């Protein structure tokens, strides 16, 4: 999934919410030009920014990340099967997911940052 496809979904979600770029940019604390560049796919959106946008627009983050192309949807199904298999084989993963689910979003981001840091140490 590229930045342009995410940007198109961002624009659609904003328009569905009945917001102008200026209004949404103000709610997000960014410039209208920044939001415009997100929508055009000209500027990278980081996960924490996308989480904020999703929350403001009342959309699940998956709305922005799911592909509308069949080939990518097939791989998504394969990923789900792999996750299910991993959860069956590794019960502590389910415990981790349940613990994450109970955390507020900003704390989940901290956990993700820690995981990324741990992976770089390997």
TORVEX-551482 format. One record per residue: residue in three letters; x, y, z of N, C-alpha, C, O in turn. Coordinates in Angstrom, 1 decimal, decimal comma. Layout:
N
+------+--------+--------+--------+--------+--------+--------+--------+--------+--------+--------+--------+--------+
: resn :   n_c1 :   n_c2 :   n_c3 :  ca_c1 :  ca_c2 :  ca_c3 :   c_c1 :   c_c2 :   c_c3 :   o_c1 :   o_c2 :   o_c3 :
+------+--------+--------+--------+--------+--------+--------+--------+--------+--------+--------+--------+--------+
:  ALA :      X :      Y :      Z :      X :      Y :      Z :      X :      Y :      Z :      X :      Y :      Z :
...
+------+--------+--------+--------+--------+--------+--------+--------+--------+--------+--------+--------+--------+
This chain:
122
+------+--------+--------+--------+--------+--------+--------+--------+--------+--------+--------+--------+--------+
: resn :   n_c1 :   n_c2 :   n_c3 :  ca_c1 :  ca_c2 :  ca_c3 :   c_c1 :   c_c2 :   c_c3 :   o_c1 :   o_c2 :   o_c3 :
+------+--------+--------+--------+--------+--------+--------+--------+--------+--------+--------+--------+--------+
:  UNK :    0,9 :   -1,2 :    0,0 :    0,0 :    0,0 :    0,0 :    0,9 :    1,2 :    0,0 :    1,8 :    1,4 :    0,8 :
:  UNK :    0,6 :    2,1 :   -0,9 :    1,4 :    3,3 :   -1,0 :    0,8 :    4,5 :   -0,4 :   -0,3 :    4,5 :    0,1 :
:  UNK :    1,6 :    5,6 :   -0,3 :    1,1 :    6,8 :    0,3 :   -0,1 :    7,4 :   -0,4 :   -0,9 :    8,1 :    0,2 :
:  UNK :   -0,1 :    7,3 :   -1,8 :   -1,2 :    7,8 :   -2,6 :   -2,5 :    7,2 :   -2,2 :   -3,5 :    7,9 :   -2,1 :
:  UNK :   -2,5 :    5,9 :   -2,1 :   -3,7 :    5,2 :   -1,7 :   -4,2 :    5,6 :   -0,3 :   -5,4 :    5,7 :   -0,1 :
:  UNK :   -3,3 :    5,7 :    0,6 :   -3,6 :    6,1 :    2,0 :   -4,2 :    7,5 :    1,9 :   -5,2 :    7,8 :    2,6 :
:  UNK :   -3,6 :    8,4 :    1,1 :   -4,0 :    9,8 :    1,0 :   -5,4 :    9,9 :    0,4 :   -6,2 :   10,7 :    0,8 :
:  UNK :   -5,7 :    9,0 :   -0,6 :   -7,1 :    9,0 :   -1,2 :   -8,1 :    8,6 :   -0,1 :   -9,2 :    9,2 :    0,0 :
:  UNK :   -7,8 :    7,6 :    0,7 :   -8,7 :    7,2 :    1,7 :   -8,8 :    8,3 :    2,8 :   -9,9 :    8,5 :    3,3 :
:  UNK :   -7,8 :    9,0 :    3,1 :   -7,8 :   10,1 :    4,0 :   -8,8 :   11,2 :    3,5 :   -9,6 :   11,7 :    4,3 :
:  UNK :   -8,6 :   11,5 :    2,2 :   -9,5 :   12,5 :    1,7 :  -11,0 :   12,1 :    1,7 :  -11,8 :   12,8 :    2,0 :
:  UNK :  -11,2 :   10,8 :    1,4 :  -12,6 :   10,3 :    1,4 :  -13,2 :   10,3 :    2,8 :  -14,3 :   10,7 :    3,0 :
:  UNK :  -12,4 :    9,9 :    3,8 :  -12,9 :   10,0 :    5,2 :  -13,1 :   11,4 :    5,6 :  -14,1 :   11,6 :    6,3 :
:  UNK :  -12,3 :   12,3 :    5,2 :  -12,5 :   13,7 :    5,6 :  -13,7 :   14,2 :    5,0 :  -14,5 :   14,9 :    5,7 :
:  UNK :  -13,9 :   13,9 :    3,7 :  -15,1 :   14,4 :    3,0 :  -16,4 :   13,8 :    3,6 :  -17,4 :   14,5 :    3,7 :
:  UNK :  -16,3 :   12,5 :    4,0 :  -17,5 :   11,8 :    4,6 :  -17,8 :   12,5 :    5,9 :  -19,0 :   12,5 :    6,3 :
:  UNK :  -16,8 :   13,0 :    6,6 :  -17,0 :   13,6 :    7,9 :  -17,5 :   15,1 :    7,7 :  -17,9 :   15,7 :    8,7 :
:  UNK :  -17,5 :   15,5 :    6,5 :  -18,0 :   16,9 :    6,2 :  -17,0 :   18,0 :    6,6 :  -17,4 :   19,1 :    6,9 :
:  UNK :  -15,8 :   17,6 :    6,6 :  -14,7 :   18,6 :    7,0 :  -13,9 :   19,1 :    5,8 :  -13,7 :   18,4 :    4,9 :
:  UNK :  -13,5 :   20,4 :    5,9 :  -12,6 :   20,9 :    4,9 :  -11,2 :   20,6 :    5,4 :  -11,0 :   20,1 :    6,5 :
:  UNK :  -10,2 :   20,7 :    4,5 :   -8,8 :   20,5 :    4,8 :   -8,4 :   21,4 :    6,0 :   -7,7 :   21,0 :    6,9 :
:  UNK :   -8,9 :   22,6 :    5,9 :   -8,5 :   23,6 :    7,0 :   -9,1 :   23,2 :    8,3 :   -8,4 :   23,2 :    9,4 :
:  UNK :  -10,3 :   22,7 :    8,4 :  -10,9 :   22,2 :    9,6 :  -10,2 :   21,0 :   10,2 :   -9,8 :   21,0 :   11,4 :
:  UNK :   -9,9 :   20,0 :    9,3 :   -9,3 :   18,8 :    9,8 :   -7,8 :   19,2 :   10,3 :   -7,4 :   18,7 :   11,3 :
:  UNK :   -7,1 :   20,0 :    9,5 :   -5,8 :   20,4 :    9,8 :   -5,7 :   21,0 :   11,2 :   -4,8 :   20,8 :   12,0 :
:  UNK :   -6,7 :   21,9 :   11,4 :   -6,8 :   22,6 :   12,7 :   -7,0 :   21,6 :   13,9 :   -6,4 :   21,7 :   14,9 :
:  UNK :   -7,9 :   20,6 :   13,6 :   -8,1 :   19,6 :   14,7 :   -6,9 :   18,7 :   14,9 :   -6,7 :   18,2 :   16,0 :
:  UNK :   -6,1 :   18,5 :   13,9 :   -4,9 :   17,7 :   14,0 :   -3,7 :   18,5 :   14,5 :   -2,7 :   17,9 :   14,9 :
:  UNK :   -3,8 :   19,8 :   14,5 :   -2,7 :   20,7 :   14,9 :   -1,6 :   20,7 :   13,8 :   -0,4 :   20,8 :   14,1 :
:  UNK :   -2,0 :   20,7 :   12,5 :   -1,0 :   20,8 :   11,5 :   -1,5 :   21,8 :   10,5 :   -2,6 :   22,3 :   10,6 :
:  UNK :   -0,6 :   22,2 :    9,5 :   -1,0 :   23,1 :    8,5 :   -1,8 :   22,5 :    7,5 :   -1,8 :   21,3 :    7,2 :
:  UNK :   -2,7 :   23,3 :    6,8 :   -3,5 :   22,8 :    5,7 :   -2,7 :   22,2 :    4,6 :   -3,1 :   21,2 :    4,0 :
:  UNK :   -1,6 :   22,9 :    4,3 :   -0,7 :   22,4 :    3,3 :   -0,1 :   21,0 :    3,6 :    0,1 :   20,2 :    2,7 :
:  UNK :    0,2 :   20,8 :    4,8 :    0,6 :   19,4 :    5,3 :   -0,4 :   18,4 :    5,0 :   -0,1 :   17,3 :    4,5 :
:  UNK :   -1,7 :   18,7 :    5,4 :   -2,8 :   17,8 :    5,2 :   -3,0 :   17,5 :    3,7 :   -3,2 :   16,4 :    3,3 :
:  UNK :   -2,9 :   18,6 :    2,9 :   -3,0 :   18,5 :    1,5 :   -2,0 :   17,5 :    0,9 :   -2,3 :   16,7 :    0,0 :
:  UNK :   -0,7 :   17,6 :    1,4 :    0,3 :   16,7 :    0,9 :    0,1 :   15,3 :    1,4 :    0,5 :   14,4 :    0,6 :
:  UNK :   -0,5 :   15,1 :    2,5 :   -0,8 :   13,7 :    3,0 :   -1,9 :   13,2 :    2,0 :   -1,7 :   12,0 :    1,5 :
:  UNK :   -2,9 :   14,0 :    1,7 :   -4,0 :   13,5 :    0,8 :   -3,5 :   13,2 :   -0,6 :   -4,0 :   12,3 :   -1,3 :
:  UNK :   -2,5 :   13,9 :   -1,1 :   -1,9 :   13,7 :   -2,4 :   -0,9 :   12,6 :   -2,4 :   -0,4 :   12,2 :   -3,5 :
:  UNK :   -0,5 :   12,1 :   -1,3 :    0,5 :   11,1 :   -1,2 :    1,9 :   11,6 :   -1,4 :    2,9 :   10,9 :   -1,7 :
:  UNK :    2,1 :   12,9 :   -1,2 :    3,4 :   13,6 :   -1,4 :    4,2 :   13,6 :   -0,1 :    5,4 :   14,0 :   -0,1 :
:  UNK :    3,6 :   13,4 :    1,0 :    4,3 :   13,4 :    2,3 :    4,0 :   12,2 :    3,1 :    2,9 :   11,7 :    3,1 :
:  UNK :    5,0 :   11,6 :    3,7 :    4,9 :   10,4 :    4,5 :    4,1 :   10,6 :    5,7 :    4,3 :   11,6 :    6,4 :
:  UNK :    3,2 :    9,7 :    6,0 :    2,4 :    9,7 :    7,2 :    3,0 :    8,6 :    8,1 :    3,1 :    7,4 :    7,7 :
:  UNK :    3,3 :    8,9 :    9,3 :    3,8 :    8,0 :   10,3 :    2,6 :    7,4 :   11,1 :    1,5 :    8,0 :   11,1 :
:  UNK :    2,8 :    6,2 :   11,6 :    1,7 :    5,5 :   12,3 :    1,0 :    6,3 :   13,4 :   -0,2 :    6,3 :   13,5 :
:  UNK :    1,8 :    7,0 :   14,2 :    1,2 :    7,8 :   15,2 :    0,3 :    8,9 :   14,7 :   -0,7 :    9,3 :   15,2 :
:  UNK :    0,7 :    9,5 :   13,5 :   -0,1 :   10,5 :   12,9 :   -1,4 :    9,9 :   12,3 :   -2,5 :   10,5 :   12,4 :
:  UNK :   -1,2 :    8,8 :   11,7 :   -2,4 :    8,1 :   11,1 :   -3,4 :    7,7 :   12,2 :   -4,6 :    7,7 :   12,0 :
:  UNK :   -2,9 :    7,2 :   13,4 :   -3,7 :    6,9 :   14,5 :   -4,5 :    8,1 :   15,0 :   -5,7 :    8,0 :   15,3 :
:  UNK :   -3,9 :    9,3 :   15,0 :   -4,5 :   10,5 :   15,4 :   -5,6 :   10,9 :   14,4 :   -6,7 :   11,2 :   14,8 :
:  UNK :   -5,3 :   10,8 :   13,1 :   -6,3 :   11,1 :   12,1 :   -7,5 :   10,1 :   12,1 :   -8,6 :   10,6 :   12,1 :
:  UNK :   -7,2 :    8,8 :   12,3 :   -8,3 :    7,8 :   12,4 :   -9,2 :    8,2 :   13,6 :  -10,4 :    8,1 :   13,5 :
:  UNK :   -8,6 :    8,5 :   14,7 :   -9,4 :    8,9 :   15,9 :  -10,3 :   10,1 :   15,7 :  -11,4 :   10,1 :   16,0 :
:  UNK :   -9,7 :   11,1 :   15,1 :  -10,4 :   12,4 :   14,8 :  -11,6 :   12,1 :   13,8 :  -12,7 :   12,7 :   14,0 :
:  UNK :  -11,3 :   11,3 :   12,8 :  -12,3 :   11,0 :   11,8 :  -13,3 :    9,8 :   12,2 :  -14,2 :    9,5 :   11,4 :
:  UNK :  -13,0 :    9,2 :   13,3 :  -13,9 :    8,1 :   13,8 :  -13,8 :    6,9 :   12,9 :  -14,8 :    6,2 :   12,7 :
:  UNK :  -12,6 :    6,6 :   12,4 :  -12,4 :    5,4 :   11,5 :  -11,4 :    4,5 :   12,2 :  -10,5 :    5,0 :   12,8 :
:  UNK :  -11,5 :    3,2 :   12,0 :  -10,5 :    2,3 :   12,5 :   -9,2 :    2,5 :   11,6 :   -9,3 :    2,8 :   10,4 :
:  UNK :   -8,1 :    2,4 :   12,2 :   -6,8 :    2,6 :   11,4 :   -6,7 :    1,6 :   10,2 :   -6,1 :    2,0 :    9,2 :
:  UNK :   -7,4 :    0,5 :   10,3 :   -7,4 :   -0,5 :    9,2 :   -8,0 :    0,1 :    8,0 :   -7,7 :   -0,3 :    6,9 :
:  UNK :   -9,0 :    1,0 :    8,2 :   -9,6 :    1,6 :    7,0 :   -8,6 :    2,3 :    6,1 :   -8,7 :    2,2 :    4,9 :
:  UNK :   -7,6 :    2,9 :    6,7 :   -6,6 :    3,5 :    5,9 :   -5,5 :    2,6 :    5,3 :   -4,8 :    2,8 :    4,3 :
:  UNK :   -5,3 :    1,4 :    6,0 :   -4,2 :    0,5 :    5,7 :   -4,6 :   -0,6 :    4,8 :   -3,8 :   -1,3 :    4,1 :
:  UNK :   -5,9 :   -1,0 :    4,8 :   -6,4 :   -2,1 :    3,9 :   -6,4 :   -1,7 :    2,5 :   -6,8 :   -0,6 :    2,1 :
:  UNK :   -5,9 :   -2,6 :    1,7 :   -5,8 :   -2,4 :    0,2 :   -7,2 :   -2,7 :   -0,4 :   -7,9 :   -3,5 :    0,1 :
:  UNK :   -7,4 :   -2,0 :   -1,4 :   -8,7 :   -2,3 :   -2,2 :   -8,4 :   -3,2 :   -3,4 :   -9,3 :   -3,5 :   -4,1 :
:  UNK :   -7,2 :   -3,6 :   -3,5 :   -6,8 :   -4,5 :   -4,7 :   -6,9 :   -5,9 :   -4,2 :   -6,5 :   -6,3 :   -3,1 :
:  UNK :   -7,5 :   -6,8 :   -5,0 :   -7,7 :   -8,2 :   -4,6 :   -6,4 :   -8,9 :   -4,3 :   -6,4 :   -9,8 :   -3,4 :
:  UNK :   -5,3 :   -8,7 :   -5,0 :   -4,1 :   -9,4 :   -4,7 :   -3,6 :   -9,1 :   -3,3 :   -3,1 :  -10,0 :   -2,6 :
:  UNK :   -3,7 :   -7,9 :   -2,9 :   -3,2 :   -7,5 :   -1,6 :   -4,2 :   -8,1 :   -0,5 :   -3,8 :   -8,4 :    0,6 :
:  UNK :   -5,5 :   -8,1 :   -0,8 :   -6,4 :   -8,7 :    0,1 :   -6,2 :  -10,2 :    0,3 :   -6,4 :  -10,7 :    1,4 :
:  UNK :   -5,7 :  -10,9 :   -0,7 :   -5,4 :  -12,3 :   -0,6 :   -4,2 :  -12,5 :    0,4 :   -4,3 :  -13,4 :    1,2 :
:  UNK :   -3,2 :  -11,6 :    0,2 :   -2,1 :  -11,7 :    1,1 :   -2,5 :  -11,4 :    2,6 :   -1,9 :  -11,9 :    3,5 :
:  UNK :   -3,5 :  -10,5 :    2,7 :   -4,0 :  -10,2 :    4,0 :   -4,6 :  -11,4 :    4,7 :   -4,5 :  -11,6 :    5,9 :
:  UNK :   -5,4 :  -12,2 :    3,9 :   -6,0 :  -13,4 :    4,4 :   -4,9 :  -14,4 :    4,8 :   -5,0 :  -15,1 :    5,8 :
:  UNK :   -3,8 :  -14,4 :    4,0 :   -2,7 :  -15,3 :    4,4 :   -2,1 :  -14,9 :    5,7 :   -1,7 :  -15,7 :    6,5 :
:  UNK :   -1,9 :  -13,6 :    5,8 :   -1,4 :  -13,0 :    7,1 :   -2,2 :  -13,4 :    8,3 :   -1,7 :  -13,8 :    9,3 :
:  UNK :   -3,6 :  -13,3 :    8,1 :   -4,5 :  -13,7 :    9,2 :   -4,3 :  -15,1 :    9,6 :   -4,3 :  -15,5 :   10,8 :
:  UNK :   -4,2 :  -16,0 :    8,6 :   -3,9 :  -17,4 :    8,9 :   -2,6 :  -17,6 :    9,6 :   -2,6 :  -18,4 :   10,6 :
:  UNK :   -1,6 :  -16,9 :    9,2 :   -0,3 :  -17,0 :    9,9 :   -0,4 :  -16,5 :   11,3 :    0,2 :  -17,1 :   12,3 :
:  UNK :   -1,2 :  -15,5 :   11,6 :   -1,4 :  -15,0 :   12,9 :   -2,1 :  -16,0 :   13,8 :   -1,8 :  -16,2 :   14,9 :
:  UNK :   -3,2 :  -16,5 :   13,2 :   -4,0 :  -17,5 :   13,9 :   -3,1 :  -18,7 :   14,3 :   -3,2 :  -19,2 :   15,4 :
:  UNK :   -2,3 :  -19,1 :   13,3 :   -1,4 :  -20,3 :   13,6 :   -0,4 :  -19,9 :   14,7 :   -0,1 :  -20,7 :   15,6 :
:  UNK :    0,2 :  -18,7 :   14,6 :    1,2 :  -18,3 :   15,6 :    0,5 :  -18,2 :   17,0 :    1,1 :  -18,6 :   18,0 :
:  UNK :   -0,7 :  -17,7 :   17,1 :   -1,4 :  -17,6 :   18,4 :   -1,7 :  -19,0 :   18,9 :   -1,7 :  -19,2 :   20,2 :
:  UNK :   -2,0 :  -20,0 :   18,1 :   -2,2 :  -21,4 :   18,5 :   -0,9 :  -22,0 :   19,1 :   -0,9 :  -22,6 :   20,1 :
:  UNK :    0,3 :  -21,7 :   18,4 :    1,5 :  -22,2 :   18,8 :    2,2 :  -21,5 :   19,9 :    3,0 :  -22,1 :   20,7 :
:  UNK :    1,9 :  -20,2 :   20,0 :    2,6 :  -19,4 :   21,0 :    1,6 :  -18,7 :   21,9 :    1,2 :  -17,5 :   21,6 :
:  UNK :    1,1 :  -19,3 :   22,9 :    0,0 :  -18,7 :   23,8 :    0,4 :  -17,4 :   24,4 :   -0,5 :  -16,6 :   24,7 :
:  UNK :    1,7 :  -17,2 :   24,6 :    2,0 :  -15,9 :   25,3 :    1,8 :  -14,7 :   24,3 :    1,6 :  -13,6 :   24,8 :
:  UNK :    1,7 :  -14,9 :   23,0 :    1,4 :  -13,9 :   22,1 :   -0,1 :  -13,4 :   22,3 :   -0,3 :  -12,2 :   22,2 :
:  UNK :   -1,0 :  -14,3 :   22,6 :   -2,3 :  -13,9 :   22,9 :   -2,4 :  -13,1 :   24,1 :   -3,2 :  -12,2 :   24,2 :
:  UNK :   -1,6 :  -13,5 :   25,1 :   -1,6 :  -12,7 :   26,4 :   -1,1 :  -11,3 :   26,1 :   -1,6 :  -10,3 :   26,7 :
:  UNK :    0,0 :  -11,2 :   25,3 :    0,5 :   -9,9 :   24,9 :   -0,6 :   -9,0 :   24,2 :   -0,7 :   -7,8 :   24,5 :
:  UNK :   -1,3 :   -9,6 :   23,3 :   -2,3 :   -8,9 :   22,5 :   -3,4 :   -8,4 :   23,5 :   -3,8 :   -7,3 :   23,4 :
:  UNK :   -3,8 :   -9,3 :   24,4 :   -4,9 :   -8,9 :   25,3 :   -4,4 :   -7,8 :   26,2 :   -5,2 :   -6,9 :   26,5 :
:  UNK :   -3,1 :   -7,8 :   26,7 :   -2,6 :   -6,8 :   27,5 :   -2,5 :   -5,5 :   26,7 :   -2,9 :   -4,4 :   27,3 :
:  UNK :   -2,1 :   -5,5 :   25,5 :   -2,1 :   -4,3 :   24,7 :   -3,5 :   -3,7 :   24,5 :   -3,6 :   -2,5 :   24,5 :
:  UNK :   -4,4 :   -4,6 :   24,3 :   -5,8 :   -4,1 :   24,0 :   -6,3 :   -3,3 :   25,2 :   -7,1 :   -2,4 :   25,0 :
:  UNK :   -5,9 :   -3,6 :   26,4 :   -6,3 :   -2,9 :   27,6 :   -5,6 :   -1,6 :   27,8 :   -6,0 :   -0,7 :   28,6 :
:  UNK :   -4,5 :   -1,3 :   27,1 :   -3,8 :   -0,1 :   27,2 :   -4,4 :    1,0 :   26,4 :   -4,9 :    0,8 :   25,3 :
:  UNK :   -4,2 :    2,3 :   26,9 :   -4,6 :    3,4 :   26,0 :   -3,7 :    3,5 :   24,8 :   -2,6 :    3,0 :   24,8 :
:  UNK :   -4,2 :    4,1 :   23,7 :   -3,5 :    4,2 :   22,5 :   -2,0 :    4,7 :   22,6 :   -1,1 :    4,2 :   22,0 :
:  UNK :   -1,9 :    5,8 :   23,4 :   -0,5 :    6,4 :   23,5 :    0,5 :    5,4 :   24,2 :    1,7 :    5,4 :   23,9 :
:  UNK :    0,0 :    4,6 :   25,1 :    0,8 :    3,6 :   25,7 :    1,2 :    2,5 :   24,8 :    2,3 :    1,9 :   24,8 :
:  UNK :    0,2 :    2,1 :   23,9 :    0,5 :    1,1 :   22,9 :    1,6 :    1,5 :   22,0 :    2,5 :    0,7 :   21,7 :
:  UNK :    1,7 :    2,8 :   21,7 :    2,7 :    3,3 :   20,8 :    4,1 :    3,2 :   21,5 :    5,1 :    2,8 :   20,9 :
:  UNK :    4,1 :    3,4 :   22,8 :    5,3 :    3,2 :   23,6 :    5,8 :    1,8 :   23,6 :    7,0 :    1,5 :   23,4 :
:  UNK :    4,8 :    0,8 :   23,7 :    5,2 :   -0,6 :   23,6 :    5,7 :   -0,9 :   22,2 :    6,7 :   -1,7 :   22,1 :
:  UNK :    5,1 :   -0,4 :   21,2 :    5,6 :   -0,6 :   19,8 :    7,0 :   -0,1 :   19,7 :    7,9 :   -0,7 :   19,1 :
:  UNK :    7,3 :    1,1 :   20,2 :    8,6 :    1,7 :   20,1 :    9,6 :    0,8 :   20,8 :   10,8 :    0,6 :   20,3 :
:  UNK :    9,2 :    0,2 :   21,9 :   10,1 :   -0,7 :   22,7 :   10,4 :   -1,9 :   21,9 :   11,5 :   -2,4 :   21,8 :
:  UNK :    9,4 :   -2,5 :   21,2 :    9,6 :   -3,7 :   20,4 :   10,5 :   -3,4 :   19,3 :   11,4 :   -4,2 :   19,0 :
:  UNK :   10,3 :   -2,3 :   18,6 :   11,2 :   -1,9 :   17,5 :   12,7 :   -1,7 :   18,0 :   13,6 :   -2,2 :   17,4 :
:  UNK :   12,8 :   -1,1 :   19,2 :   14,1 :   -1,0 :   19,8 :   14,8 :   -2,3 :   20,1 :   15,9 :   -2,6 :   19,8 :
:  UNK :   14,0 :   -3,2 :   20,7 :   14,5 :   -4,6 :   20,9 :   14,9 :   -5,3 :   19,7 :   16,0 :   -6,0 :   19,7 :
:  UNK :   14,2 :   -5,1 :   18,6 :   14,5 :   -5,8 :   17,3 :   15,8 :   -5,3 :   16,8 :   16,6 :   -6,0 :   16,2 :
:  UNK :   16,1 :   -4,0 :   17,0 :   17,4 :   -3,4 :   16,5 :   18,6 :   -3,9 :   17,3 :   19,7 :   -3,9 :   16,8 :
:  UNK :   18,3 :   -4,4 :   18,5 :   19,4 :   -4,9 :   19,3 :   19,8 :   -6,3 :   19,0 :   20,9 :   -6,8 :   19,4 :
:  UNK :   19,0 :   -7,0 :   18,3 :   19,2 :   -8,4 :   18,0 :   20,4 :   -8,6 :   17,0 :   20,7 :   -9,8 :   16,7 :
+------+--------+--------+--------+--------+--------+--------+--------+--------+--------+--------+--------+--------+
